Amino acid sequence: MQISSILVSLQRVLDNGASVQICEGALISNQQFLTAAHCFDGNLPLAEMVVRIGSDFQNEGGQLYGLSYVDINPSYVHDRNASMLRDDIAVVTLLSPLEVPFPWLQLARPGAIPEEASAIDIFGWDLESEKAPPTFGRSRSRSQILKTVMRDPKTCKVLGRAFGASPQACSSGTRSLGQAHWTGGPAVKYDITNSQPRIVGVVSYWSSFEEESFVFTTSVSMYTDWIVEIRNARYSRPDPASPNGKTKFCTKVVGFDWLDFPVTEPC
């Protein structure tokens, strides 16, 4: 599975028509992606935001899609004065389903948190090379994988206090993050039963301690039921019986369960 078919770039549209990345995200259906809730702290109108999908590059290629809904977890807190960040997860729905079918990540099993020392892949963008020249005045970032291992909850909690946050999980790797862009992106673990990638975390923030790079994540398995509820409530599909060949969308609960098995209900 290619990173570009999963990783998306949430971007702000500038007055000159160009767009710049705010955060990353990961597709969880053909119309929704997961990202960090704090990516929407700026209260930008959805009309000023787009998402780039289907490109290996952060600033070029793929397709740009508009947004229709942002569902932030109701328990989300980001109080900068109190240095508090928790439940940092959001489900974003596109204006319309993807024109080209992309594979998406299956959700983590409810309540299942990866064991300490298990392998976790962090998907994100980083410079193609340290000597790569800027493209159109910007650094050319390509999708990459940061190889990490799961750390014990106590270590995550202690290090998280430096940010005034309460991460539910963290992992670390030896690669320098440099000018990487990881916020809101997926932490992925491969299912041992079928080798399918599952999204087990959403990146809240990262930092370096001594010779290690730490990535702090919100555990998806703690929110699986909520994510499925939102995903199904926002899910839409063309009605083949539409008059005059025009497309209308069913907004009833038609979607997928956490295992991506179809959940259908006639309109």
N, C-alpha and C positions, 0 to 999 in steps of 0.2 A: 504494500500500500504506500503510495507516494505521499510525502508530507503535504504537498500542495493541494491534495484532494481533501485534506482535513483542516489544515491551518488557515485561518482567515485573518484579515487585517481590518480592524475597525478604524475608520478614518474620519477626520473633520474636513469638510469642504471649505476652502478659502475663498476670499472675494475674487481672486484671479482665476478661479475654476480649478486650480490644483488641489490636491488633498494630501494631508499628512496623517501619519498613524497616531492614534491615541492609545490603542491597546490591541492585543491579539484575541483570538477566540478559537473555538473548535466546533465543527459541525456535529450536531447530534440528531439531525433529520434533514430532509431536503428543504426545510424552511426555517430551522432554528439553529442557533449556536450558543454555546456556553462561554461566558467570560467573567471577569471580576466585576463586582458591583461598583467598586470605587471608580471604575472607568467612566461612570456617569455622574460623578460628583460635580462636574462643571455645569450641569443643568443645560447643556446645549439642546436646542430644538432638534428633533429627529430629522427634520427637513435639511439640517446642516450636516448630517452624518451619512456615510455610506460604508459598505463593507466590500473589500476586495476578496474575491474567491477564485481559486483555480490557478494561482500563479506561484512560481517558485521565488518571485521577487516581491519585496514589500511595497515598492513604489511604482510598479509597472506590470503590465500583462493582466491576464485573467479577465474577469467581469466585475463591474461595480453594481451593487444592488442597494436599493433603499431599505429603510427600516420601518416597520409598522408598530411594533410593541417592544417595550423593555420591561420585563418583570423582574424586579429586584427582590431578593429574599426578604420577607417581612421582618426578620430578626437582624438584618444588616445594621451595623453601627460603625461609623467612622467619625470619631470626635477628635479632631486634631488638638484641641485645647487639653483634652484629657489623655491624649496619646493612646487612643483606643481604636482598634480595627478588628472586627470579627464578622463571621457569616458573610464573607466577601464573595458572593456568587450571584449571577444574574442570567436569565434566559432571554435571548433576543430573537424576535421573529421578523423575518424579511417581509417586504411588501408582497412578494409572490414567491411561489416555489421556484427552485433552481431550474433554469432552462435545460441544462445538461446535468444528468444524474451523476452525483458524486457519492462515493462511499462515505459513510459517516461513522463516528466512533460509537461503540456500544457503551452504555453507562456501567459504572461499577456496580457490583452486586450490593444490594442494600445492607448497610452495616458492616461491610467488609473493608477493612483498612489494611493495606499491604504490610506484610511483616517486616520487621527490622532487617536490614541488609539485602532486601529484595531489590531487583533492578528496576529502575524507573527512568523512562525517557522523557525529557522535557523538549517539546517542540517550540522553536522560535526562529527569529531572524538574527543574523550576525553578518558582519562584513565578509565578503567572499574571501578576502585575504587581507593581511595587515597592510599590504602595499597597493590594494585596490584603489584606483582613483575615484573621486566622486562622479556621479552621473547626474547631469543637469543641475549641478550645484549641490547635490545631496549624496550621501554615502550610499553605495549600492549594496543593499542587504539581501542575502539569499537565505531561504529556509534551511535550517540545520537542526541537528539533534544534540542535546547536551545529555551525556550519559551520567546518571547519578545512581546512588544507592540510598535506600530508605534509612533514616536515622531514628533513634529511639525517641519517644514522646518527651522524655525529660529534657534531652538536649534541645529539642525544638522549642520547648517552653522557655528554657533559660535564655537561649539566643533571641527568641522572639521578643523578650522583654526590652531588648535594646531598641526595638521599634515601637514599644508600647502596644504590642499586638498579641493576640492569642492564636497562633497558627494551630491548625488541627493536625498538621503533618509537615515534615520537611525532609529534604533529601540533599545530598551533597555530591560534588564531583571535583576533580582536580583541574579541569579546564578553566582558564580565566574567562570571565564573562565579557570583558572588554566593552565594546559599544553595542552589545547585544540588546535585543528587544524581546522580552519574555513575558511581561505583565499581561495577565488575562489568558495566557496560553495554556495548553493542556499538559498535564502530567499523565503519562501513559504507561500502563503495565499490560503485558501480554498474557492472556488467559492460558494457563498450563494445560487445560483440557482440549482446546481447539486452536490455540495460537492466535486467537483474535485479539486485536488491541482494544483495551477498554480505557476510558478516561477515568482516572482515579482521583485527580486533583485539578484545581484551577489555580494558576500562579497568582499570588497576591503581591509578592515582592521578593527580592533576592539581595544577597550581599556576600562579601568575601571575608573570611576569618582565617588569618594566617595563610596557609597554602590551599585552602578549600573554598569552593564557591557553594553557598547554601541557597537553596530555593525553597521558599515557604509557600505552602499551598493550603487551599480550602478543600477538605475531603468530600468528594462528590457523593460517596456512599451514604453520607449523613443527610443528603437532600434528595435522594433518588425519587421518593414518592412525590415530593413537591415538584421536581423537574418534570416527571411524567404527567402530572396533573396539568401543569402549564403547557407542556408540549402538545397534549391532546386537546386542550381547550382552544389553543391557537391554531391547531392544524387545519389546513384547508385543502380541498382537492377539487378539480374540475368536475362539474356535473355533466355526464355525457348526454343527458336529456335536455340540455339547454336549448331554448328556442332560437331559431335563426343562426345557429352555429356559434352564438356568443357564449363566452365563458362566465359562469357564475360559480361561487364557491360555497361549499357546505361548511358551516361553522359549528356543527354539532360535535360531540366528542367522538372524533374519528382519528385514530393515530396508532401509536405503538406502545406496548408495555416496555418495561425496562430491558427486556430481552429482545426487543424489536419485533416481537410477534404482533401481527395486525390486530387492532381493536376497532371493530367496525360497528356502525349503527346507521340505518337508513335515514336519509334526509326527509 
